[in-house]
Amino acid sequence: MTQPGTERRYDIDWLRTLAFAVLILYHLGMYYVADWGWHIKSDQTSVWLQNLMMLTAPWRMSLLFFISAMALALAQRRGDASPNSLRLAGLRTRRLVVPLLFGMFVIVVPQVYIEALSQDLIEPGYLQFWTQYINPRTDLLTEHHSPIGLLTWNHLWFLPYLWVYSLLLLLLRGPLNRLAQGRGLRRVPPLAAIAGVVAALMLVRLLLRVRFPSTHALLDDWYNHGRYLLVFVFGYLFALQPRWWQFVIDRRRVFLGLAVASYLLILAEHNGAFPTLDADFEAHLGVRLLVGAMVALNHWAWIFCVVGFAGFHLNRPSPVLRYSNPAILPWYMLHQTLIIVFAWWLKPFALPIGIEAMVLLALTVAGCIGGYGVIRRLPVLRWLCGMSSGKGREVAPRVALSQ
């Protein structure tokens, strides 16, 4: 088997595609899951669905940050990336910030419109709403304003976070590359490195989670920055240490066992199996450390599990991959808006929840495929959605969801 890092890694491309599939299922579940707030909710909700969604909720976005950093490290190792940091920063800005702005001004708007309409906060009239939405000084729905009015990035929050982390890494890539290539890091046993990031995530959770609840607003989201930036930097270093990567591939079943066991414990706690834990959690630091260690282990075990299995089974090209790789960013931009629009359209039919969910999933997938079919053929939409402007053979938007 080829050692990690010595050639193009198709498994990273596969992971990106599979991570998007998980994301679309997760956001579909958010429409139906009980007690978890979302933009709109079905009249038919399920408490049981929480148990299933908790399987991926703690680590699904971390996986995207992890593989994005890995792809960046491997691209530089192959010489695909220019040593000019300013040029790279400009390229990342075009392929991340331009889609973000296009998404905020155009693609996300139906989400905000339907959410306000579902709460009887506005009267029907999409174009009239849009003119107010894009005006940062609008007096519409002032109680829902941010510093830029009603403008929001909603599910596209990953793009500004990835942009900021990428710029930080560009500033630090010299020291990081020297660290990765130095004897000190190369001598660190894989198990010690993994234990180190588990402990680091445990401390981030202990110190920041309560003080800084998740906002996805970038400027005040310190708990999320603590965990996602940790994942991003470690993903970069991990990709440059073939011994660590091979260790994860070889022990993929061990990580699967740890991931399933920790998930079952978290699930048991969520369903009341440890009734005194809440009181003990507040009263005893040791209990908080134990819970934090279990959550951090669950988070990293799933990431290493999927990276390991992908490295063993999926490091090969495929026609499916050649199609999906450049489509991921447009699909990511479109999918949540499609879910909300189609869910709102289906609501009056009052279909049984199982049938409705299948129809909603089919419509969303069809919308993503059709939307990408339009985007890839129009140069202006390619540019607005972060794709390369080249014609003919597709080139993946590598800076966006891959780097």
Buried (B, 14 or more C-beta within 10 A) or exposed (E): EEEBBEEEBBBBBBBBBBBBEBBBBBBBBBBBBEEBEBBBBBEBBBEEBBBBBBBBBBBBBBBBBBBBBBBBBBBBBEEEBEEEBEEBBEBBBBBBBBBBBBBBBBBBBBBBBBBBBBEEEBEEEEEEBBEBBBEEEBEBBEEBBEEEBBBBBBBBBBBBBBBBBBBEBBEEBEEBBEBBEEEEBBEBEBEEBBEEBBBBBBBBBBBBBEEBEEEBBBEEBBBBBBBBBBBBBBBBBBBBBBBBBBBBBBBBEBBBEBBBBBBEBBBEBEEEEBEEBEEBBEEEEEBBBBBBBBBBBBBBBBBBBBBBBBBBEBBEEBEEBEEBBBBBBBBBBBBBBBBBBBBBEBBEEEBEBEEBBEBBBEBBBEBBEEBBEEBBEEEEBBBBBBBBEEEEEBEBBBBBBBB
